[in-house]
Amino acid sequence: MSVLQTSFRVETRGPGLAEITRQVREHVRAASPRGPALCNVFIHHTSASLVINENADPDVRRDLQAFFARLVPDGDSLFVHTAEGPDDMPAHVKSALTQTSITIPIIDGELGLGTWQGIYVFEHRHRPHTRRVTVTVQA
């Protein structure tokens, strides 16, 4: 079994989805897996997450962000943890509702994503952040 692991940084602009499909695909190609393999993508944060979603229509990303903003509103009086502002605890809840790690099959040396699927960092905080993502290819 071979394992290749690498990390990269993603600059976010505040709330929303930043596509990282290209970066993950580059790491998979560099690993040159032969035969069946898996790609794991992990984000090292508790106020941002990972999602696989449609990458063709930007309205999907906008609607997903709007849904989460309605589902877990900033400044909700339910939350006690507000150390970093009104978006602090809602960001943690949104991260818990999504994923910090995803696994994608590698088929014939390429990411086994569907036609319209993309991999995204989902930033849940209001201000820009630098997020660290680790990609592990296991063949």
N, C-alpha and C positions, 0 to 999 in steps of 0.2 A: 504494500500500500504506500502511495506517495501523498504527501501533504504539502501544499504551498500556501503560505499565509502572508498577507500584506495589509497595510492600513493606508488610508488617505483621508484628507480633510475636505469638508464640504462647507462652503460659506453660504449661510442662509441670509435672507433679507427681512426676516420677521416671519409672521405666520404664513403658512402655505407649503406647497410641495416643490421640492427641488429634485429634478430627475437625475439619477446617478447610474442609469442603465449603461451608458457608454463606458464609464469608469470600471464598473463591475465586469462588463464584457471584455475590456482590455486585460484585466487581471486573469480572467479565465483563459483567454487566448495565450497569455504569457506562460501560464501553467502547462499548456499543451497536454491536457489529459487525454489518455487513450482508453477507449472502452467506457463502460459506465462510470459516472462520477457525480459528485454533488458539490454544489457551491453554497456555502453558508455566508450570509451577510449579517453583520452585527453592528449596532450603533451603541456607543459607550456613553449614553446619556439617559436621564430620567424625565426630561421635558421636551424630547423630540423622539420620533419613532420612525419605523419603516413601514411602507405599504407597497403592495403591487396593485396597480390600477391602470385604467385606460390611459394611453399616451397619445391618442389621436386628437381628441376634442378638448381644448383647455377648459371648457365649461364644466367638465367632469371634476377637474381639480378645484375649481371655484366652488362648485356645489358641495363637494366633500368638505371643504373648509367651512362653508356656511353651515352645514349640518352639525359639525362638531362645535362650532361657536354657539349654536342654539342649544345643543344637547348639554354642554358644560360651559355656561356663561362665566365670563370673567367677573370677579367681584361678588360672587354668590355668597350670601351671608351664612350659608351652611359651612363654609370652610374657615378653619381656624389658622391653618398654615398660610400666612401671607408675607413671609419674611422678605421676599423679593418683589412684592407688589401684587396687584389684584389678578395678574395672569399666572402667578406662581403655582398654586394648587390646581387650578384648571388644567395647566400644562401637564402636570403629573397624572391627572385622571385621564386625559386624552392619550397620553403615552401608554397607560395601563390598558386602555380599551383597544389599542392597536397592537403593534409588535415591536420588540427591540431586536428580534432575530428572525430571518426568513431563510428557508432552504429551497434551492431551485435545482432541478436535475440538469445535468450537462449531457447533451445528446450529440453524438458525433463531434465532440470538441467545442460545442457552442452552448450558450445558455438556452435551456428548453422553455423559453417564454412563449406565450401565445402571441398571435399576430398583433394585437393591440395592447399588449401588456408592457408596462414600464416599471422600473424600480425607483421609489422615491424616498427621500428623507422628508418626513412630515414635521416641520417646525411648528411648535405649539406656543412659543414665546413671542412677545411683541417686538423685541429688538433683534437685530441681526446677531448671529452666533457663528462660531467656528465649531463644527461637529466632526468627531472622529468616527470613521467607519472601518471595520476590519472585514476583509474577504478571505475566506478559507476554502481552498479547493482540495477536495479529497477524492483520490482516484484509486 
